[in-house]
Amino acid sequence: MAKGQQKKSRENRKPKKEKVKTNASNPSLKPGAIKGLENMKNS
């Protein structure tokens, strides 16, 4: 067999786990995360 025709005995790699991206337009609503955010909501 020619070099280019050799069968690959190596197993396929598993796909990488997708990282959960935090949405910039939907910030986390933790209390006290951003000071002054409560004031904007109340007004």
N, CA, C and O atoms as a Tripos MOL2 file, in Angstrom:
@<TRIPOS>MOLECULE
protein
  172   171    43     0     0
PROTEIN
NO_CHARGES

@<TRIPOS>ATOM
      1 N           0.8360   -1.2060    0.0000 N.3       1 MET1
      2 CA          0.0000    0.0000    0.0000 C.3       1 MET1
      3 C           0.8680    1.2520    0.0000 C.2       1 MET1
      4 O           1.9190    1.2990    0.6390 O.2       1 MET1
      5 N           0.4160    2.2420   -0.7130 N.am      2 ALA2
      6 CA          1.1340    3.5110   -0.7240 C.3       2 ALA2
      7 C           0.8820    4.2460    0.5890 C.2       2 ALA2
      8 O          -0.0970    3.9920    1.2900 O.2       2 ALA2
      9 N           1.7900    5.1580    0.8980 N.am      3 LYS3
     10 CA          1.6780    5.8760    2.1700 C.3       3 LYS3
     11 C           0.3510    6.6200    2.3020 C.2       3 LYS3
     12 O          -0.2430    6.6290    3.3800 O.2       3 LYS3
     13 N          -0.1140    7.2330    1.2400 N.am      4 GLY4
     14 CA         -1.3430    8.0140    1.2940 C.3       4 GLY4
     15 C          -2.5970    7.1660    1.4090 C.2       4 GLY4
     16 O          -3.6660    7.6720    1.7480 O.2       4 GLY4
     17 N          -2.4650    5.8660    1.1240 N.am      5 GLN5
     18 CA         -3.6380    4.9970    1.1480 C.3       5 GLN5
     19 C          -3.7390    4.1840    2.4330 C.2       5 GLN5
     20 O          -4.6430    3.3600    2.5680 O.2       5 GLN5
     21 N          -2.8420    4.3980    3.3640 N.am      6 GLN6
     22 CA         -2.8810    3.6300    4.6050 C.3       6 GLN6
     23 C          -4.1440    3.9400    5.3900 C.2       6 GLN6
     24 O          -4.5960    5.0810    5.4770 O.2       6 GLN6
     25 N          -4.6950    2.8720    5.9590 N.am      7 LYS7
     26 CA         -5.9170    3.0370    6.7440 C.3       7 LYS7
     27 C          -5.5540    3.6750    8.0790 C.2       7 LYS7
     28 O          -4.5630    3.3000    8.7050 O.2       7 LYS7
     29 N          -6.3460    4.6220    8.5010 N.am      8 LYS8
     30 CA         -6.0720    5.2770    9.7770 C.3       8 LYS8
     31 C          -6.6350    4.4060   10.8910 C.2       8 LYS8
     32 O          -7.8340    4.1340   10.9300 O.2       8 LYS8
     33 N          -5.7610    3.9690   11.7980 N.am      9 SER9
     34 CA         -6.2040    3.1240   12.9050 C.3       9 SER9
     35 C          -6.5590    3.9610   14.1220 C.2       9 SER9
     36 O          -7.0710    3.4460   15.1160 O.2       9 SER9
     37 N          -6.2810    5.2560   14.0370 N.am     10 ARG10
     38 CA         -6.5350    6.1450   15.1690 C.3      10 ARG10
     39 C          -8.0280    6.4400   15.2890 C.2      10 ARG10
     40 O          -8.7100    6.6600   14.2870 O.2      10 ARG10
     41 N          -8.5230    6.4420   16.5130 N.am     11 GLU11
     42 CA         -9.9500    6.7130   16.7270 C.3      11 GLU11
     43 C         -10.2370    8.1930   16.5270 C.2      11 GLU11
     44 O          -9.3730    9.0460   16.7320 O.2      11 GLU11
     45 N         -11.4580    8.4740   16.1260 N.am     12 ASN12
     46 CA        -11.8570    9.8680   15.9500 C.3      12 ASN12
     47 C         -11.9360   10.5500   17.3010 C.2      12 ASN12
     48 O         -12.3640    9.9530   18.2890 O.2      12 ASN12
     49 N         -11.5230   11.7960   17.3350 N.am     13 ARG13
     50 CA        -11.5820   12.5640   18.5780 C.3      13 ARG13
     51 C         -13.0170   12.9740   18.8580 C.2      13 ARG13
     52 O         -13.8060   13.2250   17.9470 O.2      13 ARG13
     53 N         -13.3290   13.0330   20.1400 N.am     14 LYS14
     54 CA        -14.6700   13.4700   20.5210 C.3      14 LYS14
     55 C         -14.7650   14.9750   20.3120 C.2      14 LYS14
     56 O         -13.7870   15.6870   20.5410 O.2      14 LYS14
     57 N         -15.9120   15.4690   19.8860 N.am     15 PRO15
     58 CA        -16.0570   16.9210   19.7250 C.3      15 PRO15
     59 C         -15.9550   17.6110   21.0700 C.2      15 PRO15
     60 O         -16.3900   17.0850   22.0940 O.2      15 PRO15
     61 N         -15.3760   18.7930   21.0480 N.am     16 LYS16
     62 CA        -15.2030   19.5460   22.2880 C.3      16 LYS16
     63 C         -16.5570   19.9800   22.8230 C.2      16 LYS16
     64 O         -17.4790   20.2860   22.0670 O.2      16 LYS16
     65 N         -16.6510   19.9990   24.1520 N.am     17 LYS17
     66 CA        -17.8940   20.4300   24.7950 C.3      17 LYS17
     67 C         -18.0490   21.9260   24.5730 C.2      17 LYS17
     68 O         -17.1220   22.7020   24.8080 O.2      17 LYS17
     69 N         -19.2360   22.3190   24.1160 N.am     18 GLU18
     70 CA        -19.4670   23.7390   23.8400 C.3      18 GLU18
     71 C         -19.5790   24.5050   25.1410 C.2      18 GLU18
     72 O         -20.2820   24.0930   26.0640 O.2      18 GLU18
     73 N         -18.8780   25.6230   25.2030 N.am     19 LYS19
     74 CA        -18.9500   26.4630   26.3950 C.3      19 LYS19
     75 C         -20.2270   27.2900   26.3450 C.2      19 LYS19
     76 O         -20.6130   27.8040   25.2950 O.2      19 LYS19
     77 N         -20.8700   27.4070   27.4950 N.am     20 VAL20
     78 CA        -22.0820   28.2160   27.5720 C.3      20 VAL20
     79 C         -21.6500   29.6650   27.7030 C.2      20 VAL20
     80 O         -21.0710   30.0640   28.7130 O.2      20 VAL20
     81 N         -21.9360   30.4480   26.6750 N.am     21 LYS21
     82 CA        -21.5270   31.8560   26.6890 C.3      21 LYS21
     83 C         -22.6000   32.6920   27.3760 C.2      21 LYS21
     84 O         -23.7920   32.5350   27.1100 O.2      21 LYS21
     85 N         -22.1640   33.5740   28.2540 N.am     22 THR22
     86 CA        -23.1180   34.4690   28.9010 C.3      22 THR22
     87 C         -23.4800   35.5610   27.9070 C.2      22 THR22
     88 O         -22.6040   36.1570   27.2800 O.2      22 THR22
     89 N         -24.7530   35.8150   27.7690 N.am     23 ASN23
     90 CA        -25.2330   36.7890   26.7970 C.3      23 ASN23
     91 C         -24.9620   38.2010   27.3160 C.2      23 ASN23
     92 O         -25.3630   38.5410   28.4290 O.2      23 ASN23
     93 N         -24.2930   39.0090   26.5240 N.am     24 ALA24
     94 CA        -23.9370   40.3690   26.9490 C.3      24 ALA24
     95 C         -25.1780   41.2360   27.0970 C.2      24 ALA24
     96 O         -25.2080   42.1380   27.9340 O.2      24 ALA24
     97 N         -26.1930   40.9750   26.2990 N.am     25 SER25
     98 CA        -27.4180   41.7770   26.3730 C.3      25 SER25
     99 C         -28.3440   41.2800   27.4780 C.2      25 SER25
    100 O         -29.3880   41.8800   27.7370 O.2      25 SER25
    101 N         -27.9600   40.1860   28.1270 N.am     26 ASN26
    102 CA        -28.7830   39.6320   29.2060 C.3      26 ASN26
    103 C         -27.8750   39.3770   30.4100 C.2      26 ASN26
    104 O         -27.5620   38.2240   30.7060 O.2      26 ASN26
    105 N         -27.4480   40.4310   31.1080 N.am     27 PRO27
    106 CA        -26.4910   40.2680   32.1970 C.3      27 PRO27
    107 C         -27.0930   39.5090   33.3720 C.2      27 PRO27
    108 O         -28.3120   39.4770   33.5400 O.2      27 PRO27
    109 N         -26.2420   38.9060   34.1760 N.am     28 SER28
    110 CA        -26.7150   38.1550   35.3380 C.3      28 SER28
    111 C         -27.3670   39.1140   36.3260 C.2      28 SER28
    112 O         -26.8970   40.2330   36.5320 O.2      28 SER28
    113 N         -28.4510   38.6590   36.9280 N.am     29 LEU29
    114 CA        -29.2250   39.5260   37.8150 C.3      29 LEU29
    115 C         -28.8900   39.2280   39.2750 C.2      29 LEU29
    116 O         -29.7840   39.1010   40.1110 O.2      29 LEU29
    117 N         -27.6000   39.1190   39.5730 N.am     30 LYS30
    118 CA        -27.1970   38.8870   40.9560 C.3      30 LYS30
    119 C         -27.3580   40.1910   41.7340 C.2      30 LYS30
    120 O         -27.0390   41.2600   41.2150 O.2      30 LYS30
    121 N         -27.8470   40.1170   42.9680 N.am     31 PRO31
    122 CA        -27.9870   41.3440   43.7550 C.3      31 PRO31
    123 C         -26.6220   41.9490   44.0690 C.2      31 PRO31
    124 O         -25.7260   41.2600   44.5560 O.2      31 PRO31
    125 N         -26.4740   43.2280   43.7880 N.am     32 GLY32
    126 CA        -25.2250   43.9120   44.0740 C.3      32 GLY32
    127 C         -24.1340   43.6580   43.0500 C.2      32 GLY32
    128 O         -22.9770   43.9990   43.2930 O.2      32 GLY32
    129 N         -24.4760   43.0650   41.9050 N.am     33 ALA33
    130 CA        -23.4710   42.8100   40.8760 C.3      33 ALA33
    131 C         -22.9920   44.1350   40.2890 C.2      33 ALA33
    132 O         -21.7910   44.3510   40.1230 O.2      33 ALA33
    133 N         -23.9310   45.0110   39.9790 N.am     34 ILE34
    134 CA        -23.5900   46.3350   39.4610 C.3      34 ILE34
    135 C         -24.3020   47.3600   40.3340 C.2      34 ILE34
    136 O         -25.5320   47.4160   40.3640 O.2      34 ILE34
    137 N         -23.5360   48.1530   41.0280 N.am     35 LYS35
    138 CA        -24.1490   49.1610   41.8980 C.3      35 LYS35
    139 C         -24.7810   50.2410   41.0360 C.2      35 LYS35
    140 O         -24.1890   50.6960   40.0580 O.2      35 LYS35
    141 N         -25.9940   50.6460   41.4080 N.am     36 GLY36
    142 CA        -26.7060   51.6460   40.6380 C.3      36 GLY36
    143 C         -27.7020   51.0380   39.6790 C.2      36 GLY36
    144 O         -28.5220   51.7570   39.1080 O.2      36 GLY36
    145 N         -27.6520   49.7330   39.4870 N.am     37 LEU37
    146 CA        -28.5820   49.0810   38.5720 C.3      37 LEU37
    147 C         -29.9930   49.0980   39.1590 C.2      37 LEU37
    148 O         -30.9760   49.2320   38.4310 O.2      37 LEU37
    149 N         -30.0800   48.9590   40.4880 N.am     38 GLU38
    150 CA        -31.3950   48.9740   41.1400 C.3      38 GLU38
    151 C         -32.0590   50.3320   40.9480 C.2      38 GLU38
    152 O         -33.2760   50.4050   40.7790 O.2      38 GLU38
    153 N         -31.2770   51.4020   40.9710 N.am     39 ASN39
    154 CA        -31.8300   52.7440   40.8180 C.3      39 ASN39
    155 C         -32.4330   52.9330   39.4270 C.2      39 ASN39
    156 O         -33.4660   53.5860   39.2810 O.2      39 ASN39
    157 N         -31.7950   52.3660   38.4150 N.am     40 MET40
    158 CA        -32.3060   52.5060   37.0550 C.3      40 MET40
    159 C         -33.6220   51.7620   36.8950 C.2      40 MET40
    160 O         -34.5230   52.2340   36.2030 O.2      40 MET40
    161 N         -33.7380   50.6030   37.5290 N.am     41 LYS41
    162 CA        -34.9630   49.8170   37.4100 C.3      41 LYS41
    163 C         -36.1220   50.5130   38.1140 C.2      41 LYS41
    164 O         -37.2530   50.4760   37.6300 O.2      41 LYS41
    165 N         -35.8490   51.1470   39.2530 N.am     42 ASN42
    166 CA        -36.9090   51.7600   40.0460 C.3      42 ASN42
    167 C         -37.4360   53.0430   39.4120 C.2      42 ASN42
    168 O         -38.6020   53.3890   39.6020 O.2      42 ASN42
    169 N         -36.6080   53.7410   38.6730 N.am     43 SER43
    170 CA        -37.0510   55.0280   38.1230 C.3      43 SER43
    171 C         -37.9740   54.8530   36.9320 C.2      43 SER43
    172 O         -38.4320   55.8390   36.3560 O.2      43 SER43
@<TRIPOS>BOND
     1     1     2 1
     2     2     3 1
     3     3     4 2
     4     3     5 am
     5     5     6 1
     6     6     7 1
     7     7     8 2
     8     7     9 am
     9     9    10 1
    10    10    11 1
    11    11    12 2
    12    11    13 am
    13    13    14 1
    14    14    15 1
    15    15    16 2
    16    15    17 am
    17    17    18 1
    18    18    19 1
    19    19    20 2
    20    19    21 am
    21    21    22 1
    22    22    23 1
    23    23    24 2
    24    23    25 am
    25    25    26 1
    26    26    27 1
    27    27    28 2
    28    27    29 am
    29    29    30 1
    30    30    31 1
    31    31    32 2
    32    31    33 am
    33    33    34 1
    34    34    35 1
    35    35    36 2
    36    35    37 am
    37    37    38 1
    38    38    39 1
    39    39    40 2
    40    39    41 am
    41    41    42 1
    42    42    43 1
    43    43    44 2
    44    43    45 am
    45    45    46 1
    46    46    47 1
    47    47    48 2
    48    47    49 am
    49    49    50 1
    50    50    51 1
    51    51    52 2
    52    51    53 am
    53    53    54 1
    54    54    55 1
    55    55    56 2
    56    55    57 am
    57    57    58 1
    58    58    59 1
    59    59    60 2
    60    59    61 am
    61    61    62 1
    62    62    63 1
    63    63    64 2
    64    63    65 am
    65    65    66 1
    66    66    67 1
    67    67    68 2
    68    67    69 am
    69    69    70 1
    70    70    71 1
    71    71    72 2
    72    71    73 am
    73    73    74 1
    74    74    75 1
    75    75    76 2
    76    75    77 am
    77    77    78 1
    78    78    79 1
    79    79    80 2
    80    79    81 am
    81    81    82 1
    82    82    83 1
    83    83    84 2
    84    83    85 am
    85    85    86 1
    86    86    87 1
    87    87    88 2
    88    87    89 am
    89    89    90 1
    90    90    91 1
    91    91    92 2
    92    91    93 am
    93    93    94 1
    94    94    95 1
    95    95    96 2
    96    95    97 am
    97    97    98 1
    98    98    99 1
    99    99   100 2
   100    99   101 am
   101   101   102 1
   102   102   103 1
   103   103   104 2
   104   103   105 am
   105   105   106 1
   106   106   107 1
   107   107   108 2
   108   107   109 am
   109   109   110 1
   110   110   111 1
   111   111   112 2
   112   111   113 am
   113   113   114 1
   114   114   115 1
   115   115   116 2
   116   115   117 am
   117   117   118 1
   118   118   119 1
   119   119   120 2
   120   119   121 am
   121   121   122 1
   122   122   123 1
   123   123   124 2
   124   123   125 am
   125   125   126 1
   126   126   127 1
   127   127   128 2
   128   127   129 am
   129   129   130 1
   130   130   131 1
   131   131   132 2
   132   131   133 am
   133   133   134 1
   134   134   135 1
   135   135   136 2
   136   135   137 am
   137   137   138 1
   138   138   139 1
   139   139   140 2
   140   139   141 am
   141   141   142 1
   142   142   143 1
   143   143   144 2
   144   143   145 am
   145   145   146 1
   146   146   147 1
   147   147   148 2
   148   147   149 am
   149   149   150 1
   150   150   151 1
   151   151   152 2
   152   151   153 am
   153   153   154 1
   154   154   155 1
   155   155   156 2
   156   155   157 am
   157   157   158 1
   158   158   159 1
   159   159   160 2
   160   159   161 am
   161   161   162 1
   162   162   163 1
   163   163   164 2
   164   163   165 am
   165   165   166 1
   166   166   167 1
   167   167   168 2
   168   167   169 am
   169   169   170 1
   170   170   171 1
   171   171   172 2
@<TRIPOS>SUBSTRUCTURE
     1 MET1         2 RESIDUE 1 A MET
     2 ALA2         6 RESIDUE 1 A ALA
     3 LYS3        10 RESIDUE 1 A LYS
     4 GLY4        14 RESIDUE 1 A GLY
     5 GLN5        18 RESIDUE 1 A GLN
     6 GLN6        22 RESIDUE 1 A GLN
     7 LYS7        26 RESIDUE 1 A LYS
     8 LYS8        30 RESIDUE 1 A LYS
     9 SER9        34 RESIDUE 1 A SER
    10 ARG10       38 RESIDUE 1 A ARG
    11 GLU11       42 RESIDUE 1 A GLU
    12 ASN12       46 RESIDUE 1 A ASN
    13 ARG13       50 RESIDUE 1 A ARG
    14 LYS14       54 RESIDUE 1 A LYS
    15 PRO15       58 RESIDUE 1 A PRO
    16 LYS16       62 RESIDUE 1 A LYS
    17 LYS17       66 RESIDUE 1 A LYS
    18 GLU18       70 RESIDUE 1 A GLU
    19 LYS19       74 RESIDUE 1 A LYS
    20 VAL20       78 RESIDUE 1 A VAL
    21 LYS21       82 RESIDUE 1 A LYS
    22 THR22       86 RESIDUE 1 A THR
    23 ASN23       90 RESIDUE 1 A ASN
    24 ALA24       94 RESIDUE 1 A ALA
    25 SER25       98 RESIDUE 1 A SER
    26 ASN26      102 RESIDUE 1 A ASN
    27 PRO27      106 RESIDUE 1 A PRO
    28 SER28      110 RESIDUE 1 A SER
    29 LEU29      114 RESIDUE 1 A LEU
    30 LYS30      118 RESIDUE 1 A LYS
    31 PRO31      122 RESIDUE 1 A PRO
    32 GLY32      126 RESIDUE 1 A GLY
    33 ALA33      130 RESIDUE 1 A ALA
    34 ILE34      134 RESIDUE 1 A ILE
    35 LYS35      138 RESIDUE 1 A LYS
    36 GLY36      142 RESIDUE 1 A GLY
    37 LEU37      146 RESIDUE 1 A LEU
    38 GLU38      150 RESIDUE 1 A GLU
    39 ASN39      154 RESIDUE 1 A ASN
    40 MET40      158 RESIDUE 1 A MET
    41 LYS41      162 RESIDUE 1 A LYS
    42 ASN42      166 RESIDUE 1 A ASN
    43 SER43      170 RESIDUE 1 A SER
